[in-house]
Structures are given as C-alpha cells and as structure tokens.
Amino acid sequence: MAEQTFFASAERADANQLAKQQMMVIQTNFISEIIDTFSDMMLILNEYRQIVAVNKKMLKAFGIENPLALTGLRPGEAVSCIHSCEGTNGCGTSESCSVCGAVLTILASQGSGKQVEGECRLTISRDGGTALDLDVQASPVNVGGIPFTFFALKDIASDKRKRILERTFFHDILNTIGGIRGIADILADSDHLSSEEEIEYKGLIVNLSENLAEEISQQRRLMTAEKGEYVPYLKKTDIKELLEEVCKLYGNHVQTPDRKVVLVNVPEFNFTTDGALLRRVVGNMVLNAMEATFVGGTVKVSVIPLNDEIEIRVINPGEMPKEVQSKMFQRSFSTKSLTDRGIGTYSMKLFGERYLGGKVSFRCGNGETTFSIKLPLISDKS
C-alpha cells in the first residue's frame, strides 16, 4: 500500500538500501572530493529525496558535527523546516510542500533528467523561526547504474535582507500615512463634525504624527532585525489605548473606505512590551483584514487574557483560499497580489515572534479569517 502524501512521493529506502547507496557514493572518489570543493551547501540525494552524503559547508552552516546524523533524512528534515513535520511522512508530503521551491526543483530534475535551478523561501524552527532565502540547483548523476541528485543550496538572504527590511519600513510608514490622510480628509470637511469630534480628530492627528516619527527613528534598529541584533524598547503599555489608536488609524484609512473596525471585549490594563513594534504588527493585521473585507463589512479586534499570556485577535469575514494559506508568512508573499509584492504578513511573524517573544498565527473557518498574536503577559501595577 502506498504511503500517504499530499504532494511528493512518501516512499523511502530502507536501512540496507541506504547503507549500500552511501557506501557506493563514498567509494566513488571523485564525488567525495568534488562536493567539498563547492562553496555552496551540497547534498547528494537518492531517488526518494533522502540524503546519502553532504559536504563540509552544509555541516558548518547548520552546526552539525556528525554527517551520519543526516543519512536517510530529506532536506527539509535535515534543516528543521517548519513544514517538514506537517505531512504524515515528512518533508515533501504536506500540503505546504506543494509550493516549496526546493521540493519542486528536485522533482523537476528527477523527472526531466536535467539540471534545474529554482529559489526557495524556507522557515526553520530555530531562533523563533529563522527565514532563509536560498538559490537551489538540482543536477542528476548516475553512480553504478543508480540515479542520484546533486542538490546545491546557496544562501542569498544577505542580498534580499536589506531590500526586504527597507520595503517593510516603507510599507508600514505608508500604512500610517494613509490613516493620517484619511483623518485629515475628515477634518478638511469638518462642517458635519461636532466641536468635540473635531478636537478628538485633531488630537489623533498629533498622536499619529508622533507615532510616525517614532517609527522612522526606529528604522535604523530594525535594519539589523534579521541578524538577531534588534533590541526591543520595552515599556509600560496601555493595551486598550494602543488598540484604540490602531482602530482609529485604519478605520479611516484611504485604502479601505466604507468598512468598519470595532473593539470587542478589550480590558483596561498595562503590560510591558515594545509598543511601537506591537502597533506595527497589529496594524498590519487590521489593514490586511480591512482590505479583505467587503464594502460595508466589519473587522473585529478583541483581547483574550490567558493564564500568563494575552492574545490579540483580528477577525474579518471571509476565508482565504487554500493556496494563499499555504504561503502565509513567507517573505514577500502578499495575500492580495499575485506578484508577491506584499510584506505585511511576513513582518507580523518576524517582529511579533522574534522580537516581541509572541506567537503569530492565523486560522480560517466558519466563514471568517482570524489573525492573532499571543504575548507573554507581564503585569505592571506601578
């Protein structure tokens, strides 16, 4: 009976087959010698995408001392890809694997018998979810009548990191400016406003302008975020006040007219966090939800106190297609663009988890989509 899989073949070689394949490769001197001359990470895979040999560059990159520890694993399992345990039979067998550049490149090479190049965006389960951008290349080779695949991985993250973080900055700044513009338009047409409403909107403009200045000054620190060097600025934060600011900002955003955002069951309390960073994370959640909501629809923002955590939820009507869900939180993936230009969901994950110490997730069901962030709850009663 065939092994269960949602995408690539789940079949694996048994221990005896692996041992023979490994010995065959090791005893072929030119293979053992050549893979260590590569400056890129190099794996040799069998027909079932299992590792039979690796080069020193690969071991060093992932801090692996014993190369035998990788024997029989598939690439995603070797590097701890977050999706490698989702399928019942490991790397390549989950629904998420159907859009993985590494798996697609290996399969294309095995199917065509030709060298195939691709690109892979990979998130591994270390350091709160490290994102890797890899250039991948699969090349077929025959050893003693047995087909193998040379699989090379090149880290291209350093070239992309600067561009992505710059785009994150401009993305979030433009979000804030869009909200300010929306409120300014209301004030410009203030004949229908009461004096109290006019004072409120003017005060909001001042607050949002201060937030904008804070985000700009914060950018220098964020430019080092993916290197693990960003240090959050922790201070006492009023959660209700912060969420009210976010809702007023995006409830009047020029990109999402005629939609509402409301606070539901938000308790009044202070806790310690980086308020500017949290505002950006939740702001991206709210704007994404507003953009996904039909005209006249309502987005709900709520707070759920847990034992030692707080969960902020942003809920909009409608469910995302499966193909969109499978790419969620990938660097540069957009829920609203087929050209992958957006970075809002990726920045939620990066800033919310690695630097706020939270857990960012989403779920779809019952006609709704919910994005949430769970944060450690540190009460501040001073």
Secondary structure, 3 states (H helix, E strand, C coil): CCCCCCCCCCCCCCHHHHHHHHHHHHCCHHHHHHHCCCCCEEEEECCCCCEEEECHHHHHHCCCCCHHHHCCCCHHHHCCECCCCCCCCCCCCCCHHHHCHHHHHHHHHHHHCCCEEEEEEEEECCCCCEEEEEEEEEEEEEECCEEEEEEEEEECHHHHHHHHHHHHHHHHHHHHHHHHHHHHHHHHCHHHCCHHHHHHHHHHHHHHHHHHHHHHHHHHHHCCHHHCCCCCCCEEEEHHHHHHHHHHHHHCCCCCCCCEEEEECCCCCEEEECHHHHHHHHHHHHHHHHHHCCCCCEEEEEEEECCCEEEEEEEEECCCCHHHHCCCCCCCCCCCCCCCCCCHHHHHHHHHHHHCCCEEEEEEECCEEEEEEEEECCECCC
